[in-house]
Amino acid sequence: MIDPGRLDQRLVIVAPTDTPDGAGGVTRTYADAETVWAQIEPLSAKADASDDSVGAVVRYRITLRAGPDITMAHLLRRGTQTFLIDGVQPDAIDAHLLVVEAHESLA
């Protein structure tokens, strides 16, 4: 079980909105949906030398109180950091918490 005092980082949940583009696709925009308290733990970092990115990918475990509906289409933001969500699941020990696996690309 996590000590509630460890949820000491303010995160903004950023929700996607898809709008039909008239050609059979969609245009996705994002808007701030909710601000929550979370614990952010860096897990690993690795070099990313793909064609369109030169930098590193940092992976995180983000724990927050259960309640907000979060999917892999959402983003999480802390200041200028944006976390891309890789997975969301209930905490294995405490059902009142969500565990989000996420990454941040550093270019």
A tleap script that builds the chain and sets N, CA, C and O, in Angstrom:
source leaprc.protein.ff14SB
mol = sequence {
  NMET ILE ASP PRO GLY ARG LEU ASP GLN ARG
  LEU VAL ILE VAL ALA PRO THR ASP THR PRO
  ASP GLY ALA GLY GLY VAL THR ARG THR TYR
  ALA ASP ALA GLU THR VAL TRP ALA GLN ILE
  GLU PRO LEU SER ALA LYS ALA ASP ALA SER
  ASP ASP SER VAL GLY ALA VAL VAL ARG TYR
  ARG ILE THR LEU ARG ALA GLY PRO ASP ILE
  THR MET ALA HIE LEU LEU ARG ARG GLY THR
  GLN THR PHE LEU ILE ASP GLY VAL GLN PRO
  ASP ALA ILE ASP ALA HIE LEU LEU VAL VAL
  GLU ALA HIE GLU SER LEU CALA
}
set mol.1.N position { 0.849 -1.180 0.000 }
set mol.1.CA position { 0.000 0.000 0.000 }
set mol.1.C position { 0.892 1.240 0.000 }
set mol.1.O position { 1.931 1.270 0.660 }
set mol.2.N position { 0.485 2.236 -0.730 }
set mol.2.CA position { 1.259 3.475 -0.828 }
set mol.2.C position { 0.812 4.459 0.247 }
set mol.2.O position { -0.378 4.576 0.538 }
set mol.3.N position { 1.750 5.144 0.817 }
set mol.3.CA position { 1.461 6.220 1.757 }
set mol.3.C position { 0.870 7.377 0.953 }
set mol.3.O position { 1.520 7.850 0.020 }
set mol.4.N position { -0.336 7.853 1.277 }
set mol.4.CA position { -0.949 8.942 0.506 }
set mol.4.C position { -0.069 10.183 0.409 }
set mol.4.O position { -0.188 10.955 -0.542 }
set mol.5.N position { 0.812 10.378 1.384 }
set mol.5.CA position { 1.719 11.516 1.343 }
set mol.5.C position { 2.741 11.427 0.225 }
set mol.5.O position { 3.382 12.422 -0.114 }
set mol.6.N position { 2.899 10.233 -0.355 }
set mol.6.CA position { 3.838 10.069 -1.464 }
set mol.6.C position { 3.234 10.510 -2.798 }
set mol.6.O position { 3.954 10.637 -3.789 }
set mol.7.N position { 1.923 10.746 -2.832 }
set mol.7.CA position { 1.287 11.299 -4.026 }
set mol.7.C position { 1.519 12.808 -3.983 }
set mol.7.O position { 0.612 13.578 -3.667 }
set mol.8.N position { 2.748 13.218 -4.306 }
set mol.8.CA position { 3.168 14.602 -4.065 }
set mol.8.C position { 3.458 15.398 -5.343 }
set mol.8.O position { 4.018 16.492 -5.278 }
set mol.9.N position { 3.084 14.860 -6.479 }
set mol.9.CA position { 3.309 15.557 -7.750 }
set mol.9.C position { 1.965 15.900 -8.388 }
set mol.9.O position { 1.075 15.055 -8.478 }
set mol.10.N position { 1.830 17.145 -8.829 }
set mol.10.CA position { 0.592 17.557 -9.502 }
set mol.10.C position { 0.711 17.213 -10.976 }
set mol.10.O position { 1.668 17.612 -11.640 }
set mol.11.N position { -0.269 16.470 -11.485 }
set mol.11.CA position { -0.320 16.111 -12.898 }
set mol.11.C position { -1.625 16.599 -13.496 }
set mol.11.O position { -2.663 16.607 -12.834 }
set mol.12.N position { -1.562 17.002 -14.742 }
set mol.12.CA position { -2.765 17.347 -15.481 }
set mol.12.C position { -3.074 16.190 -16.414 }
set mol.12.O position { -2.216 15.765 -17.188 }
set mol.13.N position { -4.302 15.678 -16.343 }
set mol.13.CA position { -4.759 14.678 -17.298 }
set mol.13.C position { -5.255 15.444 -18.513 }
set mol.13.O position { -6.121 16.312 -18.405 }
set mol.14.N position { -4.701 15.115 -19.663 }
set mol.14.CA position { -5.035 15.805 -20.907 }
set mol.14.C position { -5.832 14.831 -21.760 }
set mol.14.O position { -5.334 13.768 -22.131 }
set mol.15.N position { -7.085 15.201 -22.073 }
set mol.15.CA position { -8.004 14.303 -22.778 }
set mol.15.C position { -8.026 14.584 -24.277 }
set mol.15.O position { -7.961 15.736 -24.704 }
set mol.16.N position { -8.119 13.515 -25.073 }
set mol.16.CA position { -8.202 13.682 -26.518 }
set mol.16.C position { -9.639 13.957 -26.962 }
set mol.16.O position { -10.595 13.503 -26.334 }
set mol.17.N position { -9.770 14.697 -28.037 }
set mol.17.CA position { -11.054 14.890 -28.705 }
set mol.17.C position { -10.817 14.666 -30.190 }
set mol.17.O position { -9.988 15.344 -30.798 }
set mol.18.N position { -11.540 13.719 -30.778 }
set mol.18.CA position { -11.415 13.430 -32.199 }
set mol.18.C position { -12.559 14.089 -32.947 }
set mol.18.O position { -13.725 13.934 -32.585 }
set mol.19.N position { -12.216 14.827 -33.994 }
set mol.19.CA position { -13.190 15.512 -34.831 }
set mol.19.C position { -13.054 14.988 -36.255 }
set mol.19.O position { -11.948 14.973 -36.795 }
set mol.20.N position { -14.158 14.554 -36.881 }
set mol.20.CA position { -14.061 14.074 -38.257 }
set mol.20.C position { -13.446 15.150 -39.163 }
set mol.20.O position { -13.775 16.332 -39.064 }
set mol.21.N position { -12.550 14.709 -40.041 }
set mol.21.CA position { -11.875 15.671 -40.925 }
set mol.21.C position { -12.543 15.796 -42.293 }
set mol.21.O position { -12.060 16.540 -43.146 }
set mol.22.N position { -13.649 15.076 -42.513 }
set mol.22.CA position { -14.367 15.175 -43.781 }
set mol.22.C position { -13.822 14.261 -44.864 }
set mol.22.O position { -14.417 14.155 -45.936 }
set mol.23.N position { -12.712 13.605 -44.608 }
set mol.23.CA position { -12.112 12.716 -45.599 }
set mol.23.C position { -12.044 11.281 -45.072 }
set mol.23.O position { -11.274 10.467 -45.581 }
set mol.24.N position { -12.843 10.976 -44.060 }
set mol.24.CA position { -12.856 9.634 -43.498 }
set mol.24.C position { -11.939 9.446 -42.311 }
set mol.24.O position { -11.953 8.383 -41.690 }
set mol.25.N position { -11.155 10.429 -41.982 }
set mol.25.CA position { -10.253 10.361 -40.836 }
set mol.25.C position { -10.715 11.283 -39.733 }
set mol.25.O position { -11.848 11.764 -39.736 }
set mol.26.N position { -9.838 11.519 -38.805 }
set mol.26.CA position { -10.140 12.422 -37.695 }
set mol.26.C position { -8.953 13.331 -37.434 }
set mol.26.O position { -7.811 13.017 -37.770 }
set mol.27.N position { -9.256 14.447 -36.833 }
set mol.27.CA position { -8.231 15.349 -36.326 }
set mol.27.C position { -8.315 15.270 -34.808 }
set mol.27.O position { -9.376 15.499 -34.226 }
set mol.28.N position { -7.207 14.949 -34.176 }
set mol.28.CA position { -7.184 14.809 -32.719 }
set mol.28.C position { -6.612 16.067 -32.095 }
set mol.28.O position { -5.532 16.528 -32.464 }
set mol.29.N position { -7.353 16.615 -31.142 }
set mol.29.CA position { -6.873 17.739 -30.344 }
set mol.29.C position { -6.918 17.305 -28.878 }
set mol.29.O position { -7.564 16.317 -28.526 }
set mol.30.N position { -6.228 18.054 -28.045 }
set mol.30.CA position { -6.157 17.725 -26.617 }
set mol.30.C position { -6.558 18.934 -25.792 }
set mol.30.O position { -6.296 20.079 -26.161 }
set mol.31.N position { -7.202 18.652 -24.661 }
set mol.31.CA position { -7.579 19.716 -23.732 }
set mol.31.C position { -7.384 19.217 -22.311 }
set mol.31.O position { -7.607 18.041 -22.021 }
set mol.32.N position { -6.965 20.119 -21.422 }
set mol.32.CA position { -6.812 19.762 -20.015 }
set mol.32.C position { -8.155 19.316 -19.467 }
set mol.32.O position { -9.166 19.991 -19.658 }
set mol.33.N position { -8.165 18.162 -18.777 }
set mol.33.CA position { -9.417 17.617 -18.264 }
set mol.33.C position { -9.493 17.703 -16.745 }
set mol.33.O position { -10.540 18.047 -16.195 }
set mol.34.N position { -8.398 17.393 -16.066 }
set mol.34.CA position { -8.444 17.275 -14.613 }
set mol.34.C position { -7.021 17.358 -14.062 }
set mol.34.O position { -6.068 16.960 -14.732 }
set mol.35.N position { -6.883 17.867 -12.859 }
set mol.35.CA position { -5.590 17.895 -12.178 }
set mol.35.C position { -5.659 16.920 -11.015 }
set mol.35.O position { -6.622 16.921 -10.249 }
set mol.36.N position { -4.619 16.081 -10.885 }
set mol.36.CA position { -4.595 15.042 -9.848 }
set mol.36.C position { -3.235 15.041 -9.160 }
set mol.36.O position { -2.263 15.602 -9.664 }
set mol.37.N position { -3.193 14.396 -7.996 }
set mol.37.CA position { -1.935 14.172 -7.283 }
set mol.37.C position { -1.432 12.785 -7.645 }
set mol.37.O position { -2.221 11.847 -7.761 }
set mol.38.N position { -0.121 12.650 -7.824 }
set mol.38.CA position { 0.445 11.374 -8.242 }
set mol.38.C position { 1.839 11.180 -7.663 }
set mol.38.O position { 2.480 12.123 -7.197 }
set mol.39.N position { 2.285 9.943 -7.704 }
set mol.39.CA position { 3.676 9.605 -7.416 }
set mol.39.C position { 4.296 9.218 -8.753 }
set mol.39.O position { 3.739 8.397 -9.482 }
set mol.40.N position { 5.443 9.803 -9.077 }
set mol.40.CA position { 6.109 9.543 -10.348 }
set mol.40.C position { 7.467 8.909 -10.060 }
set mol.40.O position { 8.316 9.506 -9.399 }
set mol.41.N position { 7.657 7.692 -10.564 }
set mol.41.CA position { 8.907 6.965 -10.348 }
set mol.41.C position { 9.567 6.665 -11.693 }
set mol.41.O position { 8.983 5.960 -12.516 }
set mol.42.N position { 10.768 7.185 -11.931 }
set mol.42.CA position { 11.469 6.804 -13.152 }
set mol.42.C position { 11.876 5.332 -13.067 }
set mol.42.O position { 12.334 4.867 -12.024 }
set mol.43.N position { 11.704 4.606 -14.173 }
set mol.43.CA position { 12.041 3.185 -14.192 }
set mol.43.C position { 13.311 2.897 -14.974 }
set mol.43.O position { 14.178 2.153 -14.516 }
set mol.44.N position { 13.416 3.498 -16.169 }
set mol.44.CA position { 14.569 3.218 -17.006 }
set mol.44.C position { 14.710 4.305 -18.058 }
set mol.44.O position { 13.792 5.086 -18.309 }
set mol.45.N position { 15.882 4.326 -18.659 }
set mol.45.CA position { 16.136 5.248 -19.763 }
set mol.45.C position { 16.966 4.500 -20.787 }
set mol.45.O position { 17.812 3.676 -20.440 }
set mol.46.N position { 16.714 4.798 -22.058 }
set mol.46.CA position { 17.527 4.200 -23.110 }
set mol.46.C position { 17.663 5.187 -24.252 }
set mol.46.O position { 16.821 6.066 -24.440 }
set mol.47.N position { 18.723 5.031 -25.001 }
set mol.47.CA position { 18.956 5.892 -26.155 }
set mol.47.C position { 17.910 5.601 -27.215 }
set mol.47.O position { 17.508 4.452 -27.399 }
set mol.48.N position { 17.472 6.630 -27.906 }
set mol.48.CA position { 16.523 6.503 -29.007 }
set mol.48.C position { 17.159 7.153 -30.221 }
set mol.48.O position { 17.256 8.377 -30.305 }
set mol.49.N position { 17.584 6.337 -31.145 }
set mol.49.CA position { 18.255 6.860 -32.330 }
set mol.49.C position { 17.451 6.527 -33.579 }
set mol.49.O position { 18.021 6.193 -34.618 }
set mol.50.N position { 16.125 6.619 -33.478 }
set mol.50.CA position { 15.284 6.365 -34.642 }
set mol.50.C position { 15.415 7.513 -35.633 }
set mol.50.O position { 15.998 8.550 -35.318 }
set mol.51.N position { 14.873 7.324 -36.830 }
set mol.51.CA position { 15.019 8.297 -37.902 }
set mol.51.C position { 14.567 9.703 -37.521 }
set mol.51.O position { 15.200 10.687 -37.902 }
set mol.52.N position { 13.469 9.796 -36.769 }
set mol.52.CA position { 12.909 11.114 -36.484 }
set mol.52.C position { 13.196 11.603 -35.076 }
set mol.52.O position { 12.659 12.629 -34.658 }
set mol.53.N position { 14.030 10.891 -34.342 }
set mol.53.CA position { 14.297 11.292 -32.967 }
set mol.53.C position { 15.735 10.973 -32.598 }
set mol.53.O position { 16.227 9.871 -32.839 }
set mol.54.N position { 16.385 11.939 -32.019 }
set mol.54.CA position { 17.708 11.698 -31.461 }
set mol.54.C position { 17.641 12.160 -30.017 }
set mol.54.O position { 17.523 13.356 -29.752 }
set mol.55.N position { 17.712 11.247 -29.107 }
set mol.55.CA position { 17.612 11.596 -27.693 }
set mol.55.C position { 17.487 10.348 -26.874 }
set mol.55.O position { 18.172 9.361 -27.139 }
set mol.56.N position { 16.621 10.369 -25.878 }
set mol.56.CA position { 16.438 9.226 -24.999 }
set mol.56.C position { 14.953 9.049 -24.721 }
set mol.56.O position { 14.161 9.984 -24.838 }
set mol.57.N position { 14.601 7.827 -24.349 }
set mol.57.CA position { 13.241 7.541 -23.908 }
set mol.57.C position { 13.339 7.170 -22.435 }
set mol.57.O position { 14.077 6.256 -22.065 }
set mol.58.N position { 12.605 7.869 -21.610 }
set mol.58.CA position { 12.589 7.601 -20.174 }
set mol.58.C position { 11.232 7.007 -19.837 }
set mol.58.O position { 10.194 7.569 -20.184 }
set mol.59.N position { 11.248 5.859 -19.152 }
set mol.59.CA position { 10.008 5.181 -18.766 }
set mol.59.C position { 9.709 5.468 -17.293 }
set mol.59.O position { 10.615 5.585 -16.468 }
set mol.60.N position { 8.408 5.577 -16.987 }
set mol.60.CA position { 7.961 5.926 -15.635 }
set mol.60.C position { 6.835 5.012 -15.188 }
set mol.60.O position { 6.083 4.477 -16.003 }
set mol.61.N position { 6.734 4.846 -13.872 }
set mol.61.CA position { 5.543 4.291 -13.229 }
set mol.61.C position { 4.906 5.455 -12.495 }
set mol.61.O position { 5.528 6.087 -11.641 }
set mol.62.N position { 3.660 5.727 -12.840 }
set mol.62.CA position { 2.925 6.840 -12.238 }
set mol.62.C position { 1.737 6.255 -11.489 }
set mol.62.O position { 0.900 5.563 -12.070 }
set mol.63.N position { 1.675 6.541 -10.197 }
set mol.63.CA position { 0.591 6.028 -9.363 }
set mol.63.C position { -0.302 7.190 -8.956 }
set mol.63.O position { 0.183 8.230 -8.510 }
set mol.64.N position { -1.616 7.007 -9.112 }
set mol.64.CA position { -2.575 8.033 -8.712 }
set mol.64.C position { -3.827 7.372 -8.175 }
set mol.64.O position { -4.040 6.174 -8.361 }
set mol.65.N position { -4.643 8.150 -7.516 }
set mol.65.CA position { -5.882 7.605 -6.973 }
set mol.65.C position { -6.792 7.176 -8.117 }
set mol.65.O position { -6.884 7.859 -9.138 }
set mol.66.N position { -7.469 6.033 -7.938 }
set mol.66.CA position { -8.416 5.558 -8.944 }
set mol.66.C position { -9.580 6.539 -9.032 }
set mol.66.O position { -9.892 7.227 -8.060 }
set mol.67.N position { -10.202 6.601 -10.159 }
set mol.67.CA position { -11.342 7.493 -10.325 }
set mol.67.C position { -11.384 8.096 -11.703 }
set mol.67.O position { -12.371 7.922 -12.418 }
set mol.68.N position { -10.333 8.807 -12.103 }
set mol.68.CA position { -10.391 9.379 -13.443 }
set mol.68.C position { -10.321 8.272 -14.499 }
set mol.68.O position { -9.551 7.320 -14.366 }
set mol.69.N position { -11.135 8.411 -15.542 }
set mol.69.CA position { -11.068 7.474 -16.659 }
set mol.69.C position { -9.888 7.871 -17.529 }
set mol.69.O position { -9.895 8.924 -18.167 }
set mol.70.N position { -8.877 7.015 -17.544 }
set mol.70.CA position { -7.671 7.281 -18.315 }
set mol.70.C position { -7.471 6.128 -19.293 }
set mol.70.O position { -7.565 4.958 -18.921 }
set mol.71.N position { -7.195 6.473 -20.544 }
set mol.71.CA position { -6.895 5.473 -21.557 }
set mol.71.C position { -5.514 5.773 -22.140 }
set mol.71.O position { -4.873 6.755 -21.766 }
set mol.72.N position { -5.074 4.933 -23.043 }
set mol.72.CA position { -3.786 5.156 -23.683 }
set mol.72.C position { -3.833 6.341 -24.647 }
set mol.72.O position { -2.788 6.787 -25.121 }
set mol.73.N position { -5.022 6.856 -24.945 }
set mol.73.CA position { -5.144 8.034 -25.802 }
set mol.73.C position { -4.921 9.332 -25.024 }
set mol.73.O position { -4.670 10.375 -25.627 }
set mol.74.N position { -5.010 9.279 -23.693 }
set mol.74.CA position { -4.772 10.454 -22.862 }
set mol.74.C position { -3.279 10.756 -22.763 }
set mol.74.O position { -2.439 9.916 -23.085 }
set mol.75.N position { -2.973 11.940 -22.323 }
set mol.75.CA position { -1.615 12.351 -21.988 }
set mol.75.C position { -1.617 12.788 -20.537 }
set mol.75.O position { -2.662 13.151 -19.996 }
set mol.76.N position { -0.462 12.757 -19.907 }
set mol.76.CA position { -0.283 13.319 -18.567 }
set mol.76.C position { 0.787 14.383 -18.681 }
set mol.76.O position { 1.783 14.205 -19.383 }
set mol.77.N position { 0.578 15.494 -17.986 }
set mol.77.CA position { 1.534 16.590 -18.077 }
set mol.77.C position { 1.908 17.084 -16.687 }
set mol.77.O position { 1.052 17.273 -15.822 }
set mol.78.N position { 3.213 17.289 -16.493 }
set mol.78.CA position { 3.741 17.910 -15.276 }
set mol.78.C position { 4.625 19.047 -15.751 }
set mol.78.O position { 5.732 18.813 -16.237 }
set mol.79.N position { 4.150 20.272 -15.614 }
set mol.79.CA position { 4.902 21.423 -16.108 }
set mol.79.C position { 5.107 21.299 -17.604 }
set mol.79.O position { 4.142 21.224 -18.364 }
set mol.80.N position { 6.362 21.278 -18.029 }
set mol.80.CA position { 6.658 21.148 -19.458 }
set mol.80.C position { 6.840 19.701 -19.888 }
set mol.80.O position { 7.011 19.435 -21.078 }
set mol.81.N position { 6.808 18.757 -18.948 }
set mol.81.CA position { 6.946 17.341 -19.277 }
set mol.81.C position { 5.611 16.778 -19.738 }
set mol.81.O position { 4.574 17.045 -19.131 }
set mol.82.N position { 5.642 16.001 -20.810 }
set mol.82.CA position { 4.453 15.297 -21.275 }
set mol.82.C position { 4.751 13.809 -21.272 }
set mol.82.O position { 5.746 13.360 -21.841 }
set mol.83.N position { 3.875 13.050 -20.624 }
set mol.83.CA position { 4.024 11.609 -20.524 }
set mol.83.C position { 3.033 10.941 -21.467 }
set mol.83.O position { 1.840 11.243 -21.434 }
set mol.84.N position { 3.521 10.039 -22.305 }
set mol.84.CA position { 2.696 9.259 -23.217 }
set mol.84.C position { 2.380 7.941 -22.521 }
set mol.84.O position { 3.285 7.267 -22.027 }
set mol.85.N position { 1.123 7.575 -22.478 }
set mol.85.CA position { 0.674 6.424 -21.695 }
set mol.85.C position { 0.840 5.135 -22.489 }
set mol.85.O position { 0.393 5.033 -23.631 }
set mol.86.N position { 1.492 4.149 -21.864 }
set mol.86.CA position { 1.682 2.835 -22.474 }
set mol.86.C position { 0.696 1.804 -21.923 }
set mol.86.O position { 0.410 0.808 -22.587 }
set mol.87.N position { 0.180 2.033 -20.730 }
set mol.87.CA position { -0.770 1.108 -20.124 }
set mol.87.C position { -1.314 1.652 -18.824 }
set mol.87.O position { -0.668 2.452 -18.149 }
set mol.88.N position { -2.523 1.204 -18.477 }
set mol.88.CA position { -3.180 1.623 -17.232 }
set mol.88.C position { -3.791 0.386 -16.606 }
set mol.88.O position { -4.459 -0.397 -17.281 }
set mol.89.N position { -3.559 0.209 -15.297 }
set mol.89.CA position { -4.159 -0.917 -14.604 }
set mol.89.C position { -4.379 -0.565 -13.142 }
set mol.89.O position { -3.695 0.302 -12.599 }
set mol.90.N position { -5.338 -1.241 -12.499 }
set mol.90.CA position { -5.495 -1.041 -11.057 }
set mol.90.C position { -4.256 -1.539 -10.334 }
set mol.90.O position { -3.614 -2.490 -10.779 }
set mol.91.N position { -3.920 -0.906 -9.231 }
set mol.91.CA position { -2.797 -1.351 -8.416 }
set mol.91.C position { -3.092 -2.755 -7.901 }
set mol.91.O position { -4.220 -3.040 -7.498 }
set mol.92.N position { -2.097 -3.632 -7.910 }
set mol.92.CA position { -2.277 -5.025 -7.505 }
set mol.92.C position { -2.600 -5.173 -6.022 }
set mol.92.O position { -3.215 -6.162 -5.622 }
set mol.93.N position { -2.196 -4.206 -5.204 }
set mol.93.CA position { -2.391 -4.306 -3.755 }
set mol.93.C position { -3.537 -3.429 -3.270 }
set mol.93.O position { -4.296 -3.831 -2.388 }
set mol.94.N position { -3.667 -2.242 -3.835 }
set mol.94.CA position { -4.660 -1.278 -3.363 }
set mol.94.C position { -5.572 -0.870 -4.517 }
set mol.94.O position { -5.150 -0.130 -5.405 }
set mol.95.N position { -6.805 -1.342 -4.511 }
set mol.95.CA position { -7.751 -1.066 -5.601 }
set mol.95.C position { -8.142 0.403 -5.686 }
set mol.95.O position { -8.783 0.809 -6.655 }
set mol.96.N position { -7.772 1.209 -4.697 }
set mol.96.CA position { -8.073 2.645 -4.729 }
set mol.96.C position { -7.058 3.420 -5.558 }
set mol.96.O position { -7.173 4.637 -5.710 }
set mol.97.N position { -6.061 2.712 -6.097 }
set mol.97.CA position { -5.001 3.364 -6.866 }
set mol.97.C position { -4.946 2.818 -8.285 }
set mol.97.O position { -5.303 1.667 -8.534 }
set mol.98.N position { -4.496 3.653 -9.211 }
set mol.98.CA position { -4.205 3.255 -10.584 }
set mol.98.C position { -2.703 3.330 -10.797 }
set mol.98.O position { -2.035 4.208 -10.251 }
set mol.99.N position { -2.176 2.412 -11.586 }
set mol.99.CA position { -0.777 2.448 -11.969 }
set mol.99.C position { -0.724 2.679 -13.476 }
set mol.99.O position { -1.299 1.922 -14.259 }
set mol.100.N position { -0.030 3.728 -13.858 }
set mol.100.CA position { 0.117 4.090 -15.270 }
set mol.100.C position { 1.575 3.871 -15.655 }
set mol.100.O position { 2.482 4.411 -15.022 }
set mol.101.N position { 1.791 3.076 -16.696 }
set mol.101.CA position { 3.117 2.931 -17.276 }
set mol.101.C position { 3.175 3.947 -18.406 }
set mol.101.O position { 2.291 3.977 -19.262 }
set mol.102.N position { 4.214 4.783 -18.413 }
set mol.102.CA position { 4.285 5.860 -19.393 }
set mol.102.C position { 5.731 6.100 -19.793 }
set mol.102.O position { 6.659 5.602 -19.155 }
set mol.103.N position { 5.904 6.860 -20.844 }
set mol.103.CA position { 7.246 7.251 -21.256 }
set mol.103.C position { 7.247 8.692 -21.700 }
set mol.103.O position { 6.222 9.269 -22.064 }
set mol.104.N position { 8.423 9.239 -21.655 }
set mol.104.CA position { 8.654 10.628 -22.088 }
set mol.104.C position { 9.813 10.580 -23.064 }
set mol.104.O position { 10.879 10.055 -22.744 }
set mol.105.N position { 9.608 11.123 -24.245 }
set mol.105.CA position { 10.702 11.194 -25.207 }
set mol.105.C position { 11.464 12.474 -24.995 }
set mol.105.O position { 10.874 13.554 -24.937 }
set mol.106.N position { 12.760 12.364 -24.879 }
set mol.106.CA position { 13.624 13.523 -24.709 }
set mol.106.C position { 14.407 13.705 -25.988 }
set mol.106.O position { 15.209 12.848 -26.358 }
set mol.107.N position { 14.182 14.811 -26.664 }
set mol.107.CA position { 14.895 15.047 -27.930 }
set mol.107.C position { 15.971 16.092 -27.739 }
set mol.107.O position { 16.679 16.428 -28.688 }
savepdb mol mol.pdb
quit
